[in-house]
């Protein structure tokens, strides 16, 4: 039963969220022609007219950064909740056992304390250099911890391959 539920979640829940992520990715590229040009140049250089394959993804870093930035600005799961299993402290607030705490990536991904110019579309913020010192839980498009989205890696692979194919 547990395996069936996980497979169903993986296949069905991922379909809508990935399509939302791709919709925002295309919208953002349509509004930022320099980023669109960089994606197209990267794809033309790496793929030379052929269809992308999984092995190509490592050579398409800007395409991945565009997907990551779209997920930062418009996370498909823009809010999720967790129940406190025991009394706890969160940012100085007492959270009693049993209470529900909401995590809102849409807000978290726009905090000026974590992101320079957070409303601006800037795929380069996901370069290795700029990502190196980012706090672990500043970017949560798929949640985190043991309840993190089961399909997160598949969704990223799928989104990057689709962008590379269509661009």
Secondary structure, DSSP 8 states (H G I E B T S, - for coil): -HHHHHHHIIIIIHHHHHHHHHHHHHHHHHH-HHHHHHHHHHHHHHHTTS---GGGGGG-HHHHHHHHHHHHHS-SS--EEEE-SS-EEETTEEE-TT-EEEE-HHHHTT-TTTSTTTTS--GGGGSHHHHTTS-TTS--TT--GGGS-TTHHHHHHHHHHHHHHH-
